[in-house]
């Protein structure tokens, strides 16, 4: 009995779905613009953005210059955002901003255009050009509308993008250490710490900078070894001054002792030569 009821329900839902698809196709083929407008709005309000988008695409040209145009074009832009076509969403929202600079939805459209670029930002391991674009767009929005109702979210999005960039450049710097290009690693970590002074990766960045300096010093030719050991020792001391209870404390202490031991050989050599 239960199985029979379930099958009947499935058949009913299927028929409703087919009827809905049929109505949708009829709407797409219907030449009545007003009917399409009402249908697009119904689909949009019901959250069926793909269907709304298709219908809106058909009627947008017919409504340009008419009182309903602003509303329709905003819905059209947002329907792209809702179906995750962020490139077209950004384009349509920016077009809306240019076309309707006095609209009461101007700030929202401006913000949504910037947010579309935020959504295009890829994971940190990939090229970050879209991330830079998103930060620029969000910052311009904040500069123009610092007291907007969307300003808090815009600041949050920028902060998230900055963290992504931090991770990207930290991983690049760390990679130089991994492949044992210690000079490049030192330069990369210097730039990273300079560009992101408040980074959450500061302890790790200083640690890997110290490691790179240590490896470079230990494996140096004799003529450069003393100066490089001294540099590495200074970096280790600086790291501990910032993070006296560092997660890497044992390894830092161990390497500082090795550095001290190596430097002592230079002191002894100098004393012997003096005698």
QUIZITA-V871586 format. One record per residue. N is the residue number from 0. RES is the residue in one letter. OMEGA is omega in whole degrees, 0 to 359 (NA if undefined). Layout:
BEGIN
n=<N:N>
res=<RES:RES>
omega=<OMEGA:OMEGA>
END
This chain:
BEGIN
n=<0:1:2:3:4:5:6:7:8:9:10:11:12:13:14:15:16:17:18:19:20:21:22:23:24:25:26:27:28:29:30:31:32:33:34:35:36:37:38:39:40:41:42:43:44:45:46:47:48:49:50:51:52:53:54:55:56:57:58:59:60:61:62:63:64:65:66:67:68:69:70:71:72:73:74:75:76:77:78:79:80:81:82:83:84:85:86:87:88:89:90:91:92:93:94:95:96:97:98:99:100:101:102:103:104:105:106:107:108:109:110:111:112:113:114:115:116:117:118:119:120:121:122:123:124:125:126:127:128:129:130:131:132:133:134:135:136:137:138:139:140:141:142:143:144:145:146:147:148:149:150:151:152:153:154:155:156:157:158:159:160:161:162:163:164:165:166:167:168:169:170:171:172:173:174:175:176:177:178:179:180:181:182:183:184:185:186:187:188:189:190:191:192:193:194:195:196:197:198:199:200:201:202:203:204:205:206:207:208:209:210:211:212:213:214:215:216:217:218:219:220:221:222:223:224:225:226:227:228:229:230:231:232:233:234:235:236:237:238:239:240:241:242:243:244:245:246:247:248:249:250:251:252:253:254:255:256:257:258:259:260:261:262:263:264:265:266:267:268:269:270:271:272:273:274>
res=<X:X:X:X:X:X:X:X:X:X:X:X:X:X:X:X:X:X:X:X:X:X:X:X:X:X:X:X:X:X:X:X:X:X:X:X:X:X:X:X:X:X:X:X:X:X:X:X:X:X:X:X:X:X:X:X:X:X:X:X:X:X:X:X:X:X:X:X:X:X:X:X:X:X:X:X:X:X:X:X:X:X:X:X:X:X:X:X:X:X:X:X:X:X:X:X:X:X:X:X:X:X:X:X:X:X:X:X:X:X:X:X:X:X:X:X:X:X:X:X:X:X:X:X:X:X:X:X:X:X:X:X:X:X:X:X:X:X:X:X:X:X:X:X:X:X:X:X:X:X:X:X:X:X:X:X:X:X:X:X:X:X:X:X:X:X:X:X:X:X:X:X:X:X:X:X:X:X:X:X:X:X:X:X:X:X:X:X:X:X:X:X:X:X:X:X:X:X:X:X:X:X:X:X:X:X:X:X:X:X:X:X:X:X:X:X:X:X:X:X:X:X:X:X:X:X:X:X:X:X:X:X:X:X:X:X:X:X:X:X:X:X:X:X:X:X:X:X:X:X:X:X:X:X:X:X:X:X:X:X:X:X:X:X:X:X:X:X:X:X:X:X:X:X:X>
omega=<180:180:180:179:180:180:179:180:179:180:180:180:179:179:178:180:180:178:179:178:180:178:181:179:178:180:179:183:183:181:183:183:180:179:178:178:179:180:179:179:179:178:181:181:179:180:178:192:178:179:179:182:181:181:179:178:182:189:181:181:183:184:180:181:179:183:183:189:182:183:183:183:176:178:180:178:183:178:175:179:184:178:173:172:191:176:180:177:179:181:183:178:178:176:178:180:180:185:186:183:180:182:177:177:183:181:181:179:179:180:182:175:179:180:177:177:176:181:178:181:184:176:191:183:182:178:189:180:179:177:177:179:180:179:180:182:180:180:177:177:180:178:181:184:184:182:181:176:180:186:180:179:179:178:179:180:178:180:179:180:178:178:179:178:177:181:180:185:173:181:177:180:181:181:178:178:182:181:174:172:192:177:178:179:179:178:182:179:175:180:181:182:178:182:182:185:180:186:176:181:187:180:180:180:178:180:181:173:176:179:180:179:179:182:179:181:183:184:182:170:187:185:183:191:185:180:181:175:179:177:180:179:179:178:178:179:178:178:181:177:177:185:183:178:183:176:183:189:182:181:179:179:180:182:177:177:177:179:180:179:179:180:179:179:177:178:180:179:179:180:181:180:179:179:NA>
END
